[in-house]
Amino acid sequence: MPRVKVASFGMSIDGFSAGPRQSLDDPLGVGGTSLMGWVFPTRTFKQMHGEGGGETGIDDEFAARGFANIGAWILGRNMFGPVRGPWPDDSWRGWWGEEPPYHVPVFVLTHHARDSLEMQGGTTFHFVTDGIHAALDAAKQAAGGRDVRIGGGADTVRQYLQAGLVDEVHLAVSSTLLGQGESLLSGIDLPALGFKCTEHVTSPHAMHVVLCK
């Protein structure tokens, strides 16, 4: 049965999944890049960006699992880019260049309408203005029986968790402290939502925790 997943989601020891003050220079906020240090050397990440080589092992296995059987993604507005408010024009086309790493439909949550954006490699960004449930319904339909991945950011993941719409969460807890930023799980009662820890594995770079209903 298709599932709604959060995968490869970085979190600091002190519970933050993004740093403050997102910008072009700091897509994950100040200090936020350190949360994903575990994935950058992996073979999966390098292949996503058209490079060869890369490390195998625990981190690569989890990175690869995050893309397996995914038929559609959902992103918050900030995950698509740093532009705020009404779209000034169509010049911003995402952080990833002309061929993003998704290769499936991606539904972007926003308060401001924009025409769908077709990119190279099979990724099409659709901009959804009527909330998380509408985005999930559209993503499930587009996924064609495969899973839907909630890509983030932290606020988007929190909304889907609080609404009880997520079936599985993979957190990669990095050995870093941010001190401030966007807290992922503060105030969220995971056991009350039906989650249990089904897997936890440690690599030299991160502790991987899988929570399932």
Buried (B, 14 or more C-beta within 10 A) or exposed (E): EBBBBBBBBBBBEEBBBBBBEBEEEBBBBBBBBBBBBBBBBBBBBBBBEEEEEBBEEBBBBBBBBBBEEBBBBBBBBBBBBBBEEEBEEEEBBBEBEEBBBBBBBBBBBBEEEBEEBEBEEEBBBBBBEEEBEEBBEBBBEBBEEBBBBBBBBBBBBBBBBBEEBBBBBBBBBBEBEBEEBBBBBEEBEBEEBEBEEEEEEEBEBBBBBBBBB
